[in-house]
Amino acid sequence: MVFDPEELYEVDSGLPELSGAVLLHQLDGFMDAGMAGQVVTGHLVDRLENTVAARFDVDRLIDYRARRPMMDFAADHWESYEAPQLAVRLFHDEAGTPFLLLDGPEPDREWERYAAAIRSLVERWELRMVVSYHGIPMGAPHTRPLGVTAHATRAELIGDYQPVLNRLQVPGSASALVELRLGQAGHDAAGFAAHVPHYLAQSRYPAAALTLLGSISRLTGLSLPDEALVESARRTDAEIERQMAESDEVAEVVRALERQYDAFVETVDKKNLLAEEITRMPTAEELGAEFERFLAEQQGD
């Protein structure tokens, strides 16, 4: 069936020249351990002035009965309705460079049309790259450097990042399909998944958001503010340390993860492929099960 992807969105008529700009995108509804992606998006919206550049037709894309929007009832009448928005915003970084950010609820339907619409915007505005970001739960301690899984339509875009596994099957997402389809069409697209300690996956974890922001900045060259995230991460880490001090059980979990992490790093440094059991990384099946469990917990919240 032939369809026009431009039917899915409306574009503001007063936009400046965007050729060569970057489009960031983060959607609510899929995996985002530690709320890492949401925190990055909220941070950018709060710290940088922005205007709406395009709006998607959420009536076609969203299942309202699956994610019911909130309405306010006042005494004897309905007073207001919080309509969901899936929109592209125009920002300028600290050096004045324009970039775009797409955020909102992940589409429940018409993923192929949605991916085609994103491609349409990329070609309409002559964008140079599309970048997604979110958090994933991992068996790693918060006391060690956070890892990042990077992926892209061209290996050259993320050459310095080391893959954790060669192959892994996980539940799909609209963002992943967008990256896949853009790559098939010859466009540059990439994504970052911050490794959030599994015991913090259901909490707001600013350190993971800070890690994502750094990865985005290095890849795109954008000058993005991070001072507020640095301070938020410091306060959160201090609170985690306080809770560890009050719970021997939590402290032992963290110490066990530290031993596993340190042993693995030592093994990698020695280039020893015959690692002992304590140094092994999770298998594809274990990671897939962890992701499935995290998604189930989100849906049940």
C-alpha positions as CSV (number, residue, x, y, z in Angstrom):
1,M,0.0,0.0,0.0
2,V,1.3,3.4,-0.9
3,F,1.0,6.1,1.8
4,D,2.3,9.6,2.3
5,P,4.5,9.8,5.5
6,E,3.9,13.6,5.6
7,E,0.3,12.8,6.6
8,L,1.5,11.9,10.1
9,Y,2.9,15.3,11.0
10,E,2.6,19.0,10.7
11,V,5.7,21.2,10.3
12,D,6.0,24.8,11.5
13,S,6.4,27.2,8.6
14,G,8.8,29.6,10.3
15,L,11.8,27.3,10.8
16,P,15.4,28.4,10.1
17,E,17.9,26.6,7.9
18,L,18.5,23.1,9.4
19,S,20.8,21.5,6.9
20,G,23.4,19.5,8.7
21,A,21.6,19.5,12.1
22,V,21.2,16.6,14.4
23,L,17.9,15.0,15.5
24,L,17.9,13.5,19.0
25,H,14.9,11.3,20.0
26,Q,13.7,9.7,23.2
27,L,10.3,8.1,23.5
28,D,8.4,7.1,26.7
29,G,6.9,3.6,26.9
30,F,9.9,1.4,26.1
31,M,12.9,0.5,28.3
32,D,14.5,3.3,30.2
33,A,16.2,2.0,33.3
34,G,17.0,4.7,35.9
35,M,14.8,7.0,33.8
36,A,18.1,7.9,32.1
37,G,16.6,9.0,28.8
38,Q,13.8,10.9,30.4
39,V,16.2,12.8,32.6
40,V,18.4,13.8,29.7
41,T,15.3,15.1,27.8
42,G,13.9,16.9,30.8
43,H,17.3,18.4,31.5
44,L,17.7,19.8,27.9
45,V,14.1,21.1,27.9
46,D,14.6,22.9,31.2
47,R,18.1,24.3,30.4
48,L,17.8,25.4,26.8
49,E,15.1,27.5,25.1
50,N,13.1,25.6,22.5
51,T,10.2,25.9,20.2
52,V,8.0,23.2,18.5
53,A,9.2,22.5,15.0
54,A,6.8,19.6,14.1
55,R,3.9,17.7,15.7
56,F,2.8,14.1,15.0
57,D,-0.8,13.0,14.8
58,V,-1.1,11.2,18.1
59,D,-4.7,10.2,17.4
60,R,-3.3,7.8,14.7
61,L,-0.3,6.6,16.7
62,I,-1.4,6.2,20.3
63,D,-3.7,3.7,22.0
64,Y,-5.5,5.9,24.5
65,R,-7.0,2.9,26.4
66,A,-3.5,1.4,26.9
67,R,-2.1,4.8,28.2
68,R,-5.1,6.8,29.3
69,P,-4.4,10.6,29.4
70,M,-5.2,12.4,32.6
71,M,-8.3,14.7,32.9
72,D,-9.2,17.1,35.7
73,F,-12.8,16.9,37.2
74,A,-13.9,20.0,39.1
75,A,-17.1,19.5,41.3
76,D,-19.6,19.1,38.5
77,H,-17.7,19.4,35.2
78,W,-14.6,18.3,33.3
79,E,-12.1,21.1,33.5
80,S,-9.1,20.1,31.5
81,Y,-7.5,17.4,29.5
82,E,-3.7,16.6,29.2
83,A,-3.5,15.7,25.6
84,P,-0.4,13.6,24.8
85,Q,2.1,15.2,22.5
86,L,4.7,13.6,20.2
87,A,6.7,16.6,18.9
88,V,10.0,17.7,17.5
89,R,11.5,20.7,19.3
90,L,14.1,23.1,17.9
91,F,17.0,23.9,20.3
92,H,20.3,25.7,20.1
93,D,23.3,24.4,22.1
94,E,25.6,26.6,24.1
95,A,27.6,27.5,21.0
96,G,24.5,28.5,19.1
97,T,24.3,25.4,16.9
98,P,20.8,24.3,16.1
99,F,19.6,20.8,16.9
100,L,16.3,19.0,17.1
101,L,14.8,16.8,19.8
102,L,11.8,14.5,19.3
103,D,10.1,13.3,22.5
104,G,6.8,12.0,23.7
105,P,4.9,8.6,24.0
106,E,6.2,5.8,21.8
107,P,3.7,5.0,19.0
108,D,1.5,2.0,19.7
109,R,0.7,1.4,16.0
110,E,1.8,2.3,12.5
111,W,5.5,1.9,13.3
112,E,6.5,1.6,9.6
113,R,4.6,4.8,8.8
114,Y,6.2,6.5,11.8
115,A,9.7,5.4,10.7
116,A,8.9,6.6,7.2
117,A,7.8,9.9,8.6
118,I,11.1,10.3,10.5
119,R,13.0,9.6,7.3
120,S,10.8,12.2,5.5
121,L,11.8,14.8,8.1
122,V,15.5,13.9,7.9
123,E,15.4,14.3,4.1
124,R,13.2,17.4,4.2
125,W,15.5,19.2,6.6
126,E,18.7,17.6,5.3
127,L,19.7,16.4,8.7
128,R,23.1,14.7,9.1
129,M,22.4,12.3,12.0
130,V,19.6,10.9,14.2
131,V,20.5,9.8,17.7
132,S,18.5,7.9,20.3
133,Y,19.3,7.3,24.0
134,H,17.9,5.4,27.0
135,G,18.9,3.3,30.0
136,I,19.1,-0.5,30.3
137,P,19.4,-2.6,33.5
138,M,22.8,-4.3,34.0
139,G,24.5,-6.4,36.7
140,A,27.1,-3.7,37.5
141,P,27.8,-1.6,40.6
142,H,27.2,2.1,40.8
143,T,30.6,2.5,42.4
144,R,32.4,1.8,39.1
145,P,32.3,3.7,35.7
146,L,29.0,3.2,34.0
147,G,29.2,1.4,30.7
148,V,27.4,2.3,27.5
149,T,26.2,0.1,24.7
150,A,26.4,2.0,21.4
151,H,24.9,1.1,18.0
152,A,24.8,2.8,14.7
153,T,24.0,2.4,11.0
154,R,27.8,2.7,10.3
155,A,30.5,1.2,12.5
156,E,32.6,4.3,11.9
157,L,30.2,6.4,14.0
158,I,30.9,4.5,17.2
159,G,34.3,3.0,16.6
160,D,35.6,3.6,20.1
161,Y,32.8,1.7,21.9
162,Q,33.3,-2.0,22.6
163,P,30.4,-4.3,22.2
164,V,29.3,-6.4,25.2
165,L,27.9,-9.2,23.1
166,N,27.9,-10.1,19.4
167,R,24.1,-11.0,19.2
168,L,21.1,-10.4,21.5
169,Q,17.4,-10.7,20.9
170,V,15.3,-8.2,22.9
171,P,11.7,-6.8,22.5
172,G,11.6,-4.2,19.7
173,S,10.9,-0.5,19.9
174,A,9.8,2.2,17.5
175,S,13.2,4.0,18.0
176,A,15.1,0.8,17.0
177,L,13.0,0.4,13.9
178,V,13.7,4.1,13.0
179,E,17.4,3.5,13.2
180,L,17.2,0.3,11.2
181,R,15.1,1.9,8.4
182,L,17.3,5.0,8.3
183,G,20.3,2.8,7.9
184,Q,18.7,0.9,5.1
185,A,18.0,4.2,3.3
186,G,21.6,5.3,3.6
187,H,21.2,7.8,6.5
188,D,23.4,8.1,9.6
189,A,21.7,7.0,12.8
190,A,23.1,5.9,16.2
191,G,21.9,5.2,19.7
192,F,23.3,4.9,23.2
193,A,22.1,2.7,26.1
194,A,23.6,3.5,29.5
195,H,24.2,0.5,31.8
196,V,22.2,1.2,34.9
197,P,22.8,-1.0,38.0
198,H,19.8,-3.3,38.2
199,Y,19.1,-2.4,41.8
200,L,18.6,1.2,40.7
201,A,16.7,0.5,37.5
202,Q,13.3,1.6,38.9
203,S,14.7,4.8,40.4
204,R,15.7,8.1,38.9
205,Y,19.5,7.8,38.4
206,P,21.1,11.0,37.1
207,A,24.6,9.5,36.8
208,A,23.3,7.4,33.9
209,A,21.7,10.5,32.3
210,L,25.1,12.3,32.6
211,T,26.8,9.3,30.9
212,L,24.3,9.5,28.0
213,L,24.7,13.3,27.7
214,G,28.5,12.9,27.4
215,S,28.1,10.2,24.7
216,I,25.7,12.3,22.7
217,S,28.0,15.3,22.9
218,R,31.1,13.4,21.8
219,L,29.3,11.8,18.8
220,T,27.4,14.9,17.6
221,G,29.9,17.7,18.6
222,L,27.0,19.6,20.4
223,S,27.9,21.7,23.3
224,L,25.3,20.6,25.9
225,P,25.1,21.9,29.5
226,D,25.8,19.3,32.2
227,E,26.3,21.3,35.5
228,A,22.8,20.5,36.9
229,L,23.2,16.8,36.1
230,V,26.6,16.7,37.7
231,E,25.1,18.1,40.9
232,S,22.0,15.9,40.8
233,A,24.2,12.8,40.3
234,R,26.4,13.8,43.2
235,R,23.4,14.1,45.6
236,T,21.9,10.9,44.4
237,D,25.1,8.9,44.9
238,A,25.4,10.4,48.4
239,E,21.9,9.1,49.2
240,I,22.7,5.7,47.8
241,E,25.8,5.5,50.0
242,R,23.7,6.5,53.0
243,Q,21.2,3.7,52.2
244,M,24.1,1.2,51.8
245,A,25.4,2.1,55.2
246,E,22.0,1.3,56.7
247,S,21.6,-2.1,55.0
248,D,24.1,-4.9,55.2
249,E,22.1,-6.8,52.5
250,V,22.3,-4.0,50.0
251,A,26.0,-3.4,50.8
252,E,26.8,-7.0,50.1
253,V,25.1,-7.0,46.8
254,V,27.2,-4.0,45.7
255,R,30.4,-5.5,47.0
256,A,29.7,-8.7,45.1
257,L,29.1,-6.7,41.9
258,E,32.3,-4.8,42.5
259,R,34.3,-8.0,42.8
260,Q,32.7,-9.3,39.6
261,Y,33.3,-6.0,37.8
262,D,37.0,-5.7,38.9
263,A,37.7,-9.3,38.0
264,F,36.2,-8.8,34.5
265,V,38.2,-5.6,33.9
266,E,41.4,-7.4,35.0
267,T,40.6,-10.2,32.6
268,V,40.0,-7.9,29.7
269,D,43.2,-6.0,30.4
270,K,45.1,-9.2,30.3
271,K,43.4,-10.2,27.0
272,N,42.6,-13.5,28.6
273,L,39.7,-15.2,26.9
274,L,39.6,-18.1,29.4
275,A,38.0,-16.1,32.2
276,E,36.8,-17.7,35.4
277,E,33.1,-17.9,36.1
278,I,33.2,-14.8,38.3
279,T,34.6,-12.7,35.5
280,R,32.0,-13.8,32.8
281,M,29.6,-11.3,31.3
282,P,25.9,-12.1,31.3
283,T,24.8,-14.4,28.5
284,A,22.4,-13.2,25.8
285,E,19.7,-15.2,27.4
286,E,20.3,-13.7,30.8
287,L,20.3,-10.1,29.5
288,G,17.2,-10.8,27.4
289,A,15.5,-12.1,30.5
290,E,16.6,-9.1,32.5
291,F,15.2,-6.7,29.9
292,E,11.9,-8.7,29.8
293,R,11.6,-8.5,33.6
294,F,12.3,-4.8,33.6
295,L,9.6,-4.2,31.0
296,A,7.1,-6.3,32.9
297,E,7.8,-4.3,36.1
298,Q,7.2,-1.0,34.3
299,Q,3.9,-2.3,32.9
300,G,2.8,-3.4,36.3
301,D,3.7,-0.1,38.0
